[in-house]
């Protein structure tokens, strides 16, 4: 067990919760009452990172001071496990078919996971104290991020609502 990795996980989950709380308090119209989003974002978010097959590999990769081939391969496997266990990652929603004619199919994300994904992305802005950092981050990656068209529309609508609200508030807090 690594103190530094444990501290990172605690801080990350705290920042996801800050994003969720900010949206709940400032843009309540974005909250979907069908889901227990508070439990999802505040308690269940990234829980799989505490599982041994993810934890040890993440800890070694980010805090072990060693990026050997073995460490990198273990991390890549852990990352693959993580995205397949956690539907708040866009990669979870890509079906890669065996038949080349079928190719990749982008499956529409559930709204609750879109909101969690945005809070996950936004957590890094919270950690740096710049809530607007998410917007250039997304702009730089949006052509790479594979989303169903309806999911992309929802992501960009939510991000736009965040941007508008933050603009109206001088410091974003």
Secondary structure, DSSP 8 states (H G I E B T S, - for coil): --HHHHHHHHHHHHHHHHHHHHHHHH-GGG--TTS-HHHIIIIITTGGGGSHHHHHHHHHHHHSS---HHHHHHHHHHHHHHHHH-TTSGGGGEEE-SSTTT-EEE----HHHHHHHHHHHHHHHHHHT-TTHHHHHHHHHTTTS---HHHHHHHHHHHHHHHHHHHHSTT--
